C-alpha cells in the first residue's frame, strides 16, 4: 500500500501527523509540494515569503530523506491544475491514500473538496489532519453551540480544550520502508525568478538548525520578558517565529510543548510573559476560527457586514505616501520603510500604521491588507485579515471606531529615544530629540528634507469619528 503526503503550509519533517500516520500505516510513503506561481501572483504573496518557502523546500528535501521519504517538487499554475496533478500521479504510481493537513481559507477549502471528489472517483482515500492550529476550529463552541465572535470567551474555551488534549510530542525518528519519485520534478534553481535576494538569511534561516535555535532562544531566554518588551520595536522582544508558523516550518504544537516545559509555572498561574505569548498563539488560532466559521471574511468582506458599504476615501497619492513612508509622521514612515526594505514589521508598528491608514487617511483597509501581503515575509491571510479588520473597526472583537492611535504619542511611548526612527528616517538626523516625534514643530524644520504631516491629527480624527457616527446612524 502506497501513500502520498501533499505538503502545503506544513513544511517540516517533525511534529507532522500525516507524515507519521502514513509511515506507520503504509509500506511506501512519498511527499509532494506543488509550486503554484500563478496562484501566488493572484494572492500577491511577498517575494520575501516565496523565497523563504523555496529555501525551506531545499532543506526539507534533506530532512525527509532522513525519514526515507522522497520530496517531489513539481510545478502547476494554480489550485485547479494541482488537484488534477495529484489525481494523475496517484493513478500512475498506484497510490492508495493521500494525506494532507487542513487549510482553512475559503479557496483552499474548495480546493480540498475538489481533491476529495477527484480521488473518490478513483477509489483513493483522502485523509485530513489538523496540525495547523493548536485547537482545530471545529472543536469549540459557545453555550448556544454557536461559534464564538469575541476573543476573551473563545480564549477561555481554547485553554480548556488545550489542557484536555494533553498534547504529547510526535516522533520524528520513524522511517518509511519505501519511497518513490513522481514525474516531471522541477529543480529549485529553475524557480529563481521567485527568489528575493534581499532576504536576510541570517535573520530568517530556512534550515532546521537555525529555526530550532531561534525558537529555543526565545522560549528559554526572552519569553519571560515578553509582556514588558513586546511593544518596543528596537528591542528583540518578540519571537520572530511568525514566518515559520506561516509556512509550517515549525509546528505550533512543538512551540507549546517547549513553552510548557520551560514555563510551566507561568502557564499554570496564567500570568507572566510566557502566558502572554501563549495568548498570541491563541489569537492566531482565533483568526483561523473566524475564517472557518464566517467564510465571508475571505471574500473581501467585513466581518460586520454593514461596513461593506462604508464610504472610504480613494486618494491614491495619500496611499502612495503611506506605502513609501512619506506621511510626515516619523514612526509611521520608519515602520513602512522598514517593511519595504526588510519584509518585516514589528507588531506594535503594524497596529500604528494600520490605524493611521484607516482612521487618519480613511483609506480602505483592504488596500493595506493587500499591501502587507505583498511585502511581509510572514504574510498569513487569517492573521493579516483579522488584524486589518480589527484596526478598521469592522471585524470581530474589533477596536471601537473611536479608538484611534495618535502616531506622535505612540512614537514617544514606544520609541522614546528615537533609535528606531533615526535608523530608518535619516532625514531627521539634525532634528533634536525633543522634536523628533513631531519635527514640523521645530523651528529649523524648513531646512529638513522631510514632508510636513499629510493630515492634521486632531482635525482628521474628529472627521473620522463624525463619519463613523453618521454611517452607523443611517445603518
C-alpha positions as CSV (number, residue, x, y, z in Angstrom):
1,X,0.0,0.0,0.0
2,X,1.4,3.4,-1.1
3,X,0.7,6.8,0.4
4,X,1.3,10.4,-0.8
5,X,1.7,13.3,1.5
6,X,0.7,16.6,-0.1
7,X,2.6,19.3,1.7
8,X,1.2,22.9,1.6
9,X,1.7,25.1,4.7
10,X,3.3,22.4,6.7
11,X,6.9,22.4,5.5
12,X,8.5,20.3,8.2
13,X,9.5,16.7,8.9
14,X,8.8,16.6,12.6
15,X,5.6,17.2,14.6
16,X,3.7,16.2,11.5
17,X,0.7,13.9,12.0
18,X,0.0,13.0,8.3
19,X,3.6,12.0,7.8
20,X,3.8,9.9,11.0
21,X,0.5,8.2,10.3
22,X,1.5,7.4,6.7
23,X,4.8,5.9,7.7
24,X,3.0,3.8,10.4
25,X,0.3,2.6,8.1
26,X,1.9,2.2,4.6
27,X,4.8,0.4,3.1
28,X,5.7,3.2,0.7
29,X,5.4,6.9,1.5
30,X,6.1,9.8,-0.9
31,X,5.8,13.5,-0.4
32,X,5.0,16.3,-2.9
33,X,5.0,20.0,-2.9
34,X,3.3,21.9,-5.8
35,X,4.8,25.3,-6.6
36,X,1.9,27.4,-8.0
37,X,3.3,30.7,-9.3
38,X,0.0,31.8,-10.9
39,X,-1.8,31.3,-7.5
40,X,1.0,33.1,-5.7
41,X,0.6,36.1,-8.0
42,X,-3.1,36.0,-7.6
43,X,-2.7,36.3,-3.9
44,X,0.0,38.9,-4.2
45,X,2.4,36.9,-1.9
46,X,5.6,38.8,-1.0
47,X,8.8,37.6,-2.7
48,X,10.3,37.5,0.7
49,X,7.9,34.8,1.7
50,X,8.1,32.8,-1.6
51,X,11.9,33.0,-1.2
52,X,11.6,31.5,2.3
53,X,9.3,28.8,1.0
54,X,11.7,27.7,-1.7
55,X,14.7,27.8,0.6
56,X,12.8,25.8,3.1
57,X,11.9,23.2,0.5
58,X,15.6,22.6,-0.2
59,X,16.1,22.0,3.5
60,X,13.0,19.8,3.7
61,X,14.2,17.5,1.0
62,X,17.2,16.6,3.2
63,X,15.1,16.2,6.4
64,X,12.5,14.0,4.7
65,X,15.3,11.9,3.2
66,X,16.4,11.1,6.7
67,X,13.0,9.5,7.1
68,X,13.3,7.7,3.8
69,X,10.6,9.9,2.2
70,X,11.3,11.5,-1.1
71,X,10.1,15.0,-1.5
72,X,8.9,15.6,-5.1
73,X,8.8,19.3,-6.1
74,X,6.5,19.9,-9.1
75,X,5.0,23.0,-10.7
76,X,1.4,23.8,-11.7
77,X,-0.2,27.1,-12.4
78,X,-2.9,27.1,-9.8
79,X,-5.1,25.0,-7.4
80,X,-7.3,23.5,-10.1
81,X,-4.4,22.1,-12.0
82,X,-2.8,21.0,-8.7
83,X,-5.8,18.8,-7.9
84,X,-5.7,17.2,-11.3
85,X,-2.0,16.6,-11.0
86,X,-2.4,14.8,-7.7
87,X,-5.1,12.6,-9.1
88,X,-3.0,11.8,-12.2
89,X,0.1,10.9,-10.1
90,X,-1.9,8.7,-7.9
91,X,-3.2,6.8,-10.9
92,X,0.3,6.5,-12.5
93,X,2.0,5.3,-9.3
94,X,-0.6,3.1,-7.8
95,X,-1.1,5.4,-4.7
96,X,-3.9,4.3,-2.5
97,X,-4.1,7.1,0.1
98,X,-3.4,10.8,0.1
99,X,-2.9,12.7,3.3
100,X,-3.0,16.5,3.9
101,X,-3.0,19.0,6.7
102,X,-6.2,21.1,6.5
103,X,-6.0,24.7,5.4
104,X,-9.0,26.9,6.4
105,X,-9.1,29.7,3.9
106,X,-12.1,29.6,1.6
107,X,-10.2,28.9,-1.7
108,X,-8.2,26.2,0.0
109,X,-11.3,24.5,1.4
110,X,-12.8,24.5,-2.1
111,X,-9.6,23.0,-3.5
112,X,-9.6,20.2,-0.9
113,X,-13.3,19.4,-1.6
114,X,-12.4,19.1,-5.3
115,X,-9.5,16.9,-4.3
116,X,-11.6,14.5,-2.3
117,X,-14.1,14.2,-5.1
118,X,-11.4,13.6,-7.7
119,X,-9.7,10.9,-5.6
120,X,-13.1,9.3,-4.6
121,X,-13.8,8.8,-8.3
122,X,-10.6,6.7,-8.5
123,X,-11.3,4.8,-5.3
124,X,-8.5,6.6,-3.4
125,X,-8.9,7.7,0.2
126,X,-8.0,11.2,1.3
127,X,-7.1,11.7,5.0
128,X,-7.2,15.2,6.5
129,X,-5.3,16.1,9.7
130,X,-5.4,19.3,11.7
131,X,-1.8,20.3,12.7
132,X,-2.2,23.9,11.6
133,X,-3.8,25.1,14.8
134,X,-3.3,24.2,18.5
135,X,-7.1,23.8,18.7
136,X,-8.9,22.9,15.5
137,X,-11.6,25.4,14.6
138,X,-14.5,22.9,14.8
139,X,-13.6,21.8,18.3
140,X,-15.1,24.6,20.5
141,X,-18.4,26.5,20.6
142,X,-20.3,28.7,23.0
143,X,-23.1,27.5,25.3
144,X,-25.6,28.0,22.4
145,X,-23.5,25.7,20.3
146,X,-22.6,28.6,18.0
147,X,-19.1,29.9,17.0
148,X,-17.5,32.5,19.3
149,X,-17.3,36.0,18.0
150,X,-15.3,37.6,20.8
151,X,-11.8,36.5,21.7
152,X,-12.0,36.5,25.6
153,X,-14.6,33.7,25.9
154,X,-13.0,31.9,23.0
155,X,-9.7,32.0,24.8
156,X,-11.1,30.6,27.9
157,X,-12.6,27.7,26.0
158,X,-9.4,27.3,23.9
159,X,-7.3,26.9,27.1
160,X,-9.7,24.3,28.5
161,X,-9.5,22.4,25.2
162,X,-5.8,22.6,25.1
163,X,-5.5,21.2,28.6
164,X,-8.0,18.4,27.7
165,X,-5.9,17.4,24.7
166,X,-2.9,16.7,26.9
167,X,-0.6,17.1,23.9
168,X,2.4,14.7,23.6
169,X,5.4,15.0,21.2
170,X,5.3,13.4,17.8
171,X,8.2,11.2,16.9
172,X,10.5,12.2,14.1
173,X,12.5,9.0,14.1
174,X,10.3,6.6,12.2
175,X,11.2,5.8,8.6
176,X,9.3,4.7,5.6
177,X,10.1,1.3,4.2
178,X,10.0,2.6,0.6
179,X,9.5,5.8,-1.3
180,X,9.2,6.8,-4.9
181,X,9.6,9.7,-7.3
182,X,6.9,11.3,-9.4
183,X,7.1,12.6,-13.0
184,X,8.4,16.0,-14.2
185,X,10.0,17.2,-11.0
186,X,11.4,20.8,-11.2
187,X,14.7,22.0,-10.0
188,X,14.5,24.7,-7.3
189,X,17.2,26.7,-9.2
190,X,14.8,26.9,-12.1
191,X,12.4,28.9,-9.9
192,X,15.0,31.6,-9.2
193,X,12.6,34.3,-10.5
194,X,10.8,33.9,-7.2
195,X,13.9,34.4,-5.1
196,X,14.3,37.8,-3.4
197,X,18.0,38.5,-3.0
198,X,17.4,40.9,-0.1
199,X,16.0,38.2,2.3
200,X,18.3,38.2,5.3
201,X,19.1,34.5,5.5
202,X,21.0,35.1,8.8
203,X,17.9,36.6,10.4
204,X,15.5,34.2,8.6
205,X,17.3,30.9,8.3
206,X,15.5,28.1,6.4
207,X,17.4,25.2,8.0
208,X,16.1,23.2,10.9
209,X,19.2,24.1,13.0
210,X,18.7,27.8,12.6
211,X,15.0,27.9,13.3
212,X,15.3,25.4,16.2
213,X,17.8,27.8,17.8
214,X,15.6,30.8,17.1
215,X,12.7,29.0,18.9
216,X,14.9,27.9,21.8
217,X,16.5,31.4,22.2
218,X,13.1,33.0,22.5
219,X,11.3,30.4,24.7
220,X,14.3,29.9,27.0
221,X,15.8,33.4,27.2
222,X,13.3,36.1,26.2
223,X,9.7,34.8,26.6
224,X,9.7,35.6,30.3
225,X,10.1,39.3,29.5
226,X,7.7,39.2,26.5
227,X,5.0,41.2,28.3
228,X,7.3,44.1,29.1
229,X,9.4,44.1,25.9
230,X,6.9,43.1,23.2
231,X,5.9,46.7,22.2
232,X,9.4,48.2,21.8
233,X,10.5,47.9,18.2
234,X,14.2,48.5,18.8
235,X,14.3,45.5,21.3
236,X,14.3,41.8,20.4
237,X,11.2,41.5,22.4
238,X,9.1,39.3,20.1
239,X,9.8,35.7,18.9
240,X,10.1,36.5,15.2
241,X,8.7,32.9,14.6
242,X,5.7,34.0,12.6
243,X,7.3,33.4,9.2
244,X,7.9,29.8,10.2
245,X,4.4,29.3,11.6
246,X,3.1,30.8,8.3
247,X,4.7,28.3,6.1
248,X,4.6,25.5,8.7
249,X,8.3,25.1,9.1
250,X,7.7,24.9,12.8
251,X,4.6,23.4,14.5
252,X,2.6,25.4,17.0
253,X,2.3,22.2,19.0
254,X,6.0,22.0,19.2
255,X,6.2,25.6,20.5
256,X,3.5,24.9,23.0
257,X,5.3,21.8,24.2
258,X,8.6,23.8,24.6
259,X,6.7,26.5,26.5
260,X,5.0,24.0,28.8
261,X,8.4,22.6,29.8
262,X,10.3,25.9,30.1
263,X,7.5,27.9,31.7
264,X,5.1,25.5,33.4
265,X,4.6,27.8,36.4
266,X,3.7,30.8,34.2
267,X,1.2,28.8,32.3
268,X,-0.4,27.2,35.3
269,X,-0.7,30.6,37.1
270,X,-1.8,32.3,33.9
271,X,0.5,35.3,34.2
272,X,3.9,36.4,33.1
273,X,5.5,36.9,29.7
274,X,5.2,33.2,28.6
275,X,1.5,33.2,29.3
276,X,1.1,36.4,27.3
277,X,2.9,34.8,24.3
278,X,0.6,31.7,24.6
279,X,-2.2,34.2,24.3
280,X,-0.8,35.4,21.0
281,X,-0.8,31.8,19.7
282,X,-4.4,31.7,20.7
283,X,-5.1,34.9,18.6
284,X,-3.5,33.1,15.7
285,X,-6.0,30.2,16.1
286,X,-8.8,32.6,16.7
287,X,-8.5,34.3,13.4
288,X,-8.4,30.9,11.7
289,X,-11.5,30.0,13.7
290,X,-13.3,33.2,12.5
291,X,-12.2,32.5,8.9
292,X,-13.5,28.9,9.1
293,X,-16.9,29.7,10.6
294,X,-17.5,33.0,8.9
295,X,-16.0,32.5,5.4
296,X,-17.3,35.8,4.1
297,X,-14.2,37.4,5.6
298,X,-12.2,35.5,2.9
299,X,-14.1,37.3,0.2
300,X,-13.0,40.9,0.6
301,X,-15.9,41.5,3.0
302,X,-16.1,42.9,6.5
303,X,-17.0,40.6,9.4
304,X,-19.5,43.2,10.4
305,X,-21.3,43.2,7.1
306,X,-22.9,46.7,7.4
307,X,-19.4,48.2,7.0
308,X,-19.1,46.7,3.4
309,X,-20.9,50.0,2.4
310,X,-18.7,52.3,4.4
311,X,-17.6,55.3,2.2
312,X,-13.8,55.1,2.4
313,X,-11.6,57.6,0.6
314,X,-9.8,56.7,-2.6
315,X,-6.9,59.1,-2.6
316,X,-4.1,57.2,-4.4
317,X,-1.5,59.8,-3.7
318,X,-2.1,59.6,0.0
319,X,-1.9,55.8,-0.2
320,X,1.4,56.1,-2.1
321,X,2.8,58.4,0.6
322,X,1.8,55.8,3.3
323,X,3.3,52.9,1.3
324,X,6.6,54.8,0.8
325,X,6.9,56.2,4.3
326,X,6.3,59.9,3.4
327,X,3.4,60.8,5.6
328,X,5.3,63.3,7.8
329,X,4.7,61.2,10.9
330,X,8.1,59.7,11.8
331,X,7.0,56.4,13.5
332,X,4.7,55.6,10.6
333,X,7.3,56.4,8.0
334,X,10.1,54.5,9.8
335,X,7.8,51.5,10.0
336,X,6.8,51.5,6.4
337,X,10.4,51.9,5.2
338,X,11.5,49.1,7.4
339,X,8.8,46.9,5.9
340,X,9.7,47.8,2.3
341,X,13.4,47.1,2.8
342,X,13.3,44.1,5.0
343,X,9.9,42.3,4.5
344,X,9.3,42.6,8.3
345,X,7.4,44.9,10.6
346,X,7.2,44.8,14.4
347,X,3.6,44.1,15.6
348,X,3.2,47.4,17.5
349,X,4.2,49.2,14.4
350,X,1.6,47.2,12.3
351,X,-1.1,48.4,14.7
352,X,0.1,52.0,14.4
353,X,0.4,52.1,10.6
354,X,-2.9,50.3,10.0
355,X,-4.7,52.6,12.3
356,X,-3.2,55.6,10.5
357,X,-4.3,54.3,7.1
358,X,-7.8,53.6,8.2
359,X,-8.5,56.3,10.7
360,X,-6.3,59.2,9.6
361,X,-6.3,58.8,5.9
362,X,-9.7,56.9,5.9
363,X,-8.4,54.7,3.1
364,X,-9.8,51.2,2.5
365,X,-8.4,48.6,4.9
366,X,-8.3,46.1,2.0
367,X,-5.6,48.3,0.4
368,X,-3.5,48.0,3.5
369,X,-4.2,44.3,3.8
370,X,-3.1,43.6,0.2
371,X,0.0,45.8,0.6
372,X,1.1,44.0,3.7
373,X,0.7,40.6,2.0
374,X,2.8,41.8,-0.9
375,X,5.7,42.8,1.4
376,X,5.6,40.6,4.6
377,X,7.8,37.6,5.0
378,X,5.3,36.2,7.4
379,X,2.2,37.1,5.3
380,X,-0.6,35.0,6.6
381,X,-4.1,35.6,5.3
382,X,-6.0,34.9,8.6
383,X,-3.8,36.9,10.9
384,X,-3.4,39.7,8.3
385,X,-7.1,39.9,7.5
386,X,-8.1,39.8,11.2
387,X,-5.6,42.4,12.2
388,X,-6.7,44.8,9.5
389,X,-10.4,44.4,10.2
390,X,-9.6,45.0,13.9
391,X,-7.8,48.2,13.1
392,X,-10.6,49.4,10.8
393,X,-13.2,48.6,13.4
394,X,-15.1,46.4,11.0
395,X,-14.0,42.9,12.3
396,X,-14.8,40.6,15.1
397,X,-13.9,41.9,18.5
398,X,-12.6,44.9,16.7
399,X,-11.3,48.2,18.2
400,X,-14.2,50.6,18.6
401,X,-14.3,53.2,15.8
402,X,-13.4,56.0,18.2
403,X,-10.2,54.2,19.3
404,X,-7.7,56.0,17.2
405,X,-4.0,55.9,17.8
406,X,-2.1,59.2,18.0
407,X,1.0,58.4,15.9
408,X,3.0,61.1,17.7
409,X,2.3,59.8,21.2
410,X,2.7,56.2,20.0
411,X,6.2,57.1,18.8
412,X,7.0,58.9,22.0
413,X,5.8,55.9,24.1
414,X,7.4,53.0,22.2
415,X,10.4,54.6,20.6
416,X,11.2,57.1,23.4
417,X,14.8,57.7,22.4
418,X,14.0,57.6,18.7
419,X,16.5,54.9,17.9
420,X,14.2,53.1,15.6
421,X,13.0,56.2,13.8
422,X,16.5,57.5,13.3
423,X,17.7,54.2,11.9
424,X,15.0,54.4,9.1
425,X,14.5,58.1,8.6
426,X,18.0,59.6,8.2
427,X,16.5,62.9,7.0
428,X,15.7,63.6,10.7
429,X,19.3,63.3,11.8
430,X,19.6,67.0,12.6
431,X,16.3,67.2,14.4
432,X,16.7,67.5,18.2
433,X,15.4,64.6,20.3
434,X,12.7,66.7,21.9
435,X,11.2,67.4,18.4
436,X,11.9,64.1,16.8
437,X,8.4,62.7,17.0
438,X,6.9,66.0,15.8
439,X,9.6,67.5,13.6
440,X,7.3,70.0,11.9
441,X,7.0,71.9,15.3
442,X,10.8,72.5,15.3
443,X,11.8,76.0,14.2
444,X,14.5,74.5,11.9
445,X,12.1,72.2,10.1
446,X,12.1,74.3,6.9
447,X,15.7,73.2,6.4
448,X,14.9,69.5,6.8
449,X,14.2,67.4,3.7
450,X,11.2,65.7,5.2
451,X,7.5,66.2,4.4
452,X,5.1,68.1,6.7
453,X,2.3,65.9,8.1
454,X,0.0,64.7,5.4
455,X,-3.0,65.4,7.6
456,X,-3.6,67.2,10.9
457,X,-4.1,64.7,13.6
458,X,-6.8,66.5,15.6
459,X,-8.8,67.6,12.6
460,X,-8.8,64.2,10.8
461,X,-9.6,62.2,13.9
462,X,-12.6,64.4,14.6
463,X,-13.8,64.0,10.9
464,X,-13.3,60.2,11.1
465,X,-15.4,59.9,14.2
466,X,-18.1,62.0,12.6
467,X,-18.2,59.9,9.5
468,X,-18.4,56.7,11.5
469,X,-21.2,58.2,13.7
470,X,-23.2,59.3,10.6
471,X,-22.7,55.9,8.9
472,X,-23.9,54.0,11.9
473,X,-26.9,56.3,12.4
474,X,-28.0,55.5,8.8
475,X,-27.4,51.8,9.1
